[in-house]
Amino acid sequence: MEGNGISRRTVLRGAALGAAASALPLVNVHGQTSGGRLALGLWDHWVPVGNDAMRKIVTDWGQKNRVEIQLDFITSVGNKNLLTIAAESQARQGHDVLSFPTWEVHAQADKLEPMDDVVQRLSQKYGALNPITEYLGKVQGQWRAVPAVSGSQNKPSLGRIDLLKQHAGLDVQAMFPASPNAGPGADAWNWDAFLKAAEGCHKAGFSFGLPLGSFPDANDWVGSMFHSFGATLVDAKGNITAKTDQVRAVLDYAQRLCQFLPNDVFSWDDASNNRALISGRSALIFNPPSAWAVAKRDAPQVAEQVWTFPPPSGANGRFTPYLPYFWGVWSFSRNKGAAKALLEFLSEREQAEAMVTASGGYDIPPFTSMTDFKAWETEGPPTGVVYNYPVKPHHKSEQFIADYPAPPEIAVQMYNQGIQAKMIARVVQNKEAPDRTIAWVERELEGFKRG
């Protein structure tokens, strides 16, 4: 499904070898040239031209390798991609390849083809993958999907240069310039500085747009804040670790921060923070550059004042919210060889850079060696607006998924329930004592462990 809701597919015949594809190498899997038919259900990109780039890459590959391609773009609006995954898993038929959102690889692991051979070759070529992709894509020691380029996103700070300078005394362009070195004030960008900036902008009428509901945009920034305080609710072994000074500290901090946020953030949805920035009402949100891209189209006076930079640091470090997508091959696929060959091809540097460029820098490759693409330097206005969107060495940050390092079968329940944001709601809205909130979350987590 495309963004306009109309089903769209491209069928390529082996006889239609185009001149553009003639330069592509043949792809071999275990010594056998690819061939046959391949059905793909890929994520319908928020940036429409991202679909165009993907279509061309897949088309060229299919023509060169004599593979008949059926390509469907499936929207995540209304969870249609999740419904497709569930239906095909139950029916054991459908596409050969699907795009799997963050937690779905673990949910479908027993029906996904192992991908260790593909990931190993890619890792040998491009270096280490970021650890969160392994946490989400590797099940019982086996890779069950390939970390995807298209759709994978970071959610760093996305703030107004002018408003932060005027009302918070922060020059975020100078702190985190579009260059491989941090500027003055970067090391001091912590949660205390964040609180002071939030207060200044709130008093001036430009409150930070930080949602606190049970949905991804809220889960992601809250999860990174918790972890930067060292506030872990469940450890890697599944032990409940909520009753700590670190958890109490982050709840105390959240109470102070919420004084300077819009009163209705607990009822916001995933689009609310974007609207707050684009409308000119907010000085800062945590988001991919899609909000800037929409502002560039609809509110250029806002877009030219937007800058991307890392989130604040805490006692435990700095953690950039990260939501990866994966490409998986069903175990009941009839053309696993071609499917694996295509996914390996899509993951190579040349194709990754084409996707990043087409998406205006939105897509985040899983390899740290691929954070140097020119698109992040040249996008604008202002030029370099998304330079700091990928995690760079001088950010002193790690990519992070909320509720890590809890075992994924527990973490996904925590994530879907927005458990950390609910803790904040209890102490802020209900005026509940932090220790009582901690006792409540311990009971909830016991239920997740049993579930």
N, C-alpha and C positions, 0 to 999 in steps of 0.2 A: 504494500500500500504506500503510495506516495503521500506527500504532505497534503495534497488536495483531496485525499480520500479515494482516488480512483485507482483501481487495480491496474498495474502496468507491468508488462514483461517483455523481454527481448529474447527472441529465439534466433540463434545463429547457426547456420548450416556450414558444414566443413567445406563445401564447394565455394563459399563466399570468402575466400582468402583475399584480404585487402592489402594494398601496398603498404599501409601504415604498420601492418602486423609482420611484414616480411623481415623486419630487422630484429624481431624477438627470437631468442633461442628456443629450441625445443626443450621441453621439460621432461625429464625421465624420472620414473620412480622405480627403484630396484631394477634398473636396467630396461624397463618397459616404457615405451612411449605412450603418453596419455592418449585417450580417445574415448569415444562413446558419448553419453549424454550426462549432463550434470545440472541439477536443480538447486538454485541458491535462494535462500530467504535472508536477505541482509537488512540491517537496521536502516530505516528511513531517516536520513540525516536532517538535523535541525537546520543546517545550512544547505538549502536546496542544491546548490552547485556541487556539493559534496557527492550527491548521487550521480551527477553527470561525470565527475572524475572517476568514480568507482565503475560506472557502466563502461566507460572507455577502456579502462585497464582490463576489466574482465572480458570485454569483447575482443580486444586484441589478443589476449592470451588464448581464448577459445578458438579464434580463427587459426592461429599459428599451430595449435596443438590438436586440431581436427576434433574439437569437443563441441557438441551441440549444447548450448547454454540456455537455461531458463532462469531469468533473473527477476526476482520479486523484491521490492523494497517494502518492508513491513513496519508500520508506524508503532511507536511506543505510546502514542496517545490512546487513552482508554485501556492501556495494557494489552493491546492487540498482539504485540509480539509475545508476551507471556502466554496468552491464550493459544497462540499458534504452537508454541513449544509444548504446552500441555496436551493439546489435541494430537499432535504428531507423535509424541511420546506414547500416548495411550494406544493410538491406532497402529503404531510401528510402521508408518508410511508417511510420505510427504517429500520434503526437500532432502537433498543429500547433506547440505551444509546450512546451518543457521547461525545467526548472531545471538549470543547468549549474554544477557546482562549480568551484572556483578555476581550474584549469589547462585545463578541458575546452573552453573557447571556442577557444583556439588549436588544440587537437587536431582540432576539427570545423569550423574556419573556412570551408573550401571548400564546406560543405554548409549554411551558415547565411545567412539573409537579412541584407543590410546594414541597420543600424539608425541610420545617421547622422542621418536626419531626425528620428527620435524623440528621440535623445539631444540633438540641437541645440536642439529646442524646450524640453526639460526644463532644459537648462543656461541658456538665456535666461531661464527663469522662476525658477530656484532657485540659480543661480550655479555655481561650479566644482565638478566632481566631484573626489574625492581622486585623486591621481596613480596610485595602485596599480590602481584600476579601469581606467584607460586602458592601463596596462602589460599587464593581463590580458585586457581586452575589446576592444582595438583591434588589428587585424591588417592589416599593410601599408596603414596610413593609414585604414582603415575600421572603424567600430564594427560588430562582428558579433553583439553581444548588448547588452542593457540591464542595467546593474548593478542587482541586486535588493535589495530591503529584507529580505524574509523569508529567513532562514538566514544572512545576512551577520553576522559576529561579530568582536569584538575579544577579545583575551586579555590583559588587564592583570593587575596584582597583585590577588589576592583573599586577604586575610589576616585573621587573628584579632586583633581590637582588644586583647583582654585579654592574650593570650600575647605579642604583640609589645611591648606596654607593659611587661609584667612581666619578660620575659627578654631583650629587646633594647633597652629604653629608648626605644622609638619610639611616639609618639602619632599614629597614622596618620589618625585622625579630625581632629586639629588640623592636621596637615600638609596634608591634602587634604580640607577640609570640604565639605559639600554646599552650596557657594556658589561664585560666579564668581571667587573669588580664592584663591590658594594661601596656606597658613598658614606659621607658623614651621617651619623645617626642610625645606621642600619642595625648595629649591634644593640642599640637601646630600644629597638622596636619590639617591645614585650607587652604582656597583658596589662601592666600598670600604665604604660604609655597609651595603650588602646583605650583604657577606661577614661583617661584624661581627655583623649581626643573625642570619644563618644559624648562626654559631658559638654565639651565646647560646641560641638556641632548640634547637639540637641537643644541647647539654649539659644542657638541662632536659628532654629527651625529646620534643621537638616539632619534629623536623627538617622543613625545607622540603620540599615534595613536588614535586620537579623531575625529571620523567622524562627518560631519555636513550636511548630506543630510536629506531627508524626509523618514526615515525608522526607525525601532525600536532601533537599537543600538545607533543611533544619538539622537532620541527623548528621550531615557531613561536617558543618562548621562546629556544632556542639561536640561531636565526637573528637575532633582534633583539639578543641579546647580542653576537654577532659584529659586527653592523653598528655598534652603538654604540661598539665599540672601533675602528671603521674597518677591520675585518678582512674584506675582500672577496676571494673566491676567483676570481671571473671578472667582468670588467668588462662594460660595456654593448656593447662591440664584439666580445665573445667571447674576449678575451685572458685567459690564465690569470695571475692576480696573487696566487698563494698564498704566494710566498716573500717575506714582508714582516715588519717588526718588529711590525706590528699583529696579524698572525696569530699570531706567537710569543707576544705579550702575552696574547691571549685564551686560548691554550692553557695558558699558565702560570697565569692566573687560574682557569681551570676545574679545574686540578689542586688548587689550594688550596680552591676551593669544594666539590669533591666529598668532601673530608674530613668535611664537616658534613652530608652527605646520607645517606639510607638506603642500605645496601650493595647493595640489589637494584634500584636505579633503572634500571639498564641492561636489566633484563628487564621493566620495567613496560609496561602498555598504556595506551590512551587513557583508560581509566576509573580507573586506579590513583590518579592524583593527586586526582580527585574523592573517591574513597573515603577517602583519607588525611585530607582536610579534614573530610568529613562525619562520620567516626568520631571526630574529636577528636584524632587522632594528629599532625596537621601544623598549623603556624602560618601557612603561606603556600603558595599555588600560583599559577600563571598560568592563568586560565580565564575563559570567559564566566560570567555570573551563574547559569547552569543549576545549578552546584554549590551555590550558596546556595539556589536554589529547592528543590532536593531536600532540603537540610538543613532548610529551613523546614517541610517536610512530615514528615520522618523524624527529625530531631534539632534541634528548635526551640531548645534551649539553646545549640547551636553557631551556628545561623543568626543569632541575635540579637547575636552577637559578631563577625560577619563584616563586612568593609568592602572596597570596591573602590577602588583608587588606581593611578596610573601605574607602569610598570616603572622600574627605575633608569636613570640617565643615564650615559653614558661620554664619552670624549674627543671622539667624533664626534657626540654628541647623544643624545636619548632617542627610542626607537622602540617603539611599541605594536604587538604582533603582531596581524595582521588577515587574516581569511579571508573574502573576499566570495563570494557566489553571483551568478549571472547568469540572466536570462530570455532565452532565444533562440527564434527562429522558424526552423524548417527551410525550406530553399529549395524543398523539395517540398510544403510546406503548400498546401492547397487554399483557404485563407482568410487570406491574408497581411494583408489590410486590417484585418479584425476583430482578428487577433492583435496587430498593431502598436497598434491603438487601445486594446485592453485593457491591454497592457503600459505604455503611456503613462499610462493611468488609474491603474493600480496604483502607479505611481511618484510620483503627485502627493502633496502634503503631507498632505491629509486622510486618504487611504488609508494612507500611511506611518505616520502617528501612530496610526491604529487598530491596525495590525500591531504596532507597538512596545508599545502599551498592553496588548494581549492577550497578548503574549509575556513580560510582566513585565519589559520593558526589554531582552530578549535581542537583538532584531533591531537592526541598525545601518544606517540609510539611507546612501547614498553621497554625499549632499550635506552639506557642513559647515554649511549654513544650517539643517539639520534636527537639530541637537544640543541643542535647547532644549525638547523635549517634556516635559510635566509628569510623565509616568510615571517618568522617571529621578529626579525630585525626591521623589515621594511613595511609591515602593515601600519596603517595610519588613516586619518590623523588622530592624535599626534603620532608622528613616526616613532616606532618602537613601543607603541602602546601595549603589545602583547609579548615583548621580549622576555619579560619575567614570568610569563605564564607557565612554561616548562620549569621544573625545578633545576636550578643551576648550582654548581658547587659553592659559589659565594653566598648563596641563600642560607647555607647551613640548615637545611630543612630536609625532611624525609616525606615521601608520599605515604599516605595513610588512609585506611578505611575505618570508619567508625566501628567500635566494639571489638576490634582486634586487640589482643591476641586470643580471645575466647575461641574455642573450637567452632568452626563454621556452622555446625548444626545448631549451636546455641546462639552464636552471633547473629545469624540471620533472623531469629525470632526477636532478639533485642533491637535489631535495626528496623524491622517491619513495625514493631510496636513503638518505635521512637522513645525507648525507655529513658534515655538520658535527658531528653527534652521534657519528658513527663516529670522527672525528678525536679527540674527547674520550675516547672509549672506548679508543683505542689508547694515548694517553699516560697514562691513569689505570689502566686494567685491565692493559694489557700492559707498562706502564712503559717505553714507547717514547720515545726522544728526540724533541722537537718537530720538529727538522729532518728526521728520518727519516719522521715522519708527514706532513710537508709534501711530501716527495719522493713518498710513496705517493699523496697526494691529487692531485698534479700528473699522475701516470700515469692515475688514475681520470678526471680531468677531460679529459684528451686523448681517452680513450675516449668520453666523452659528446659531445665535439665531433664525433668521427667518426660517432657513432651518429645 
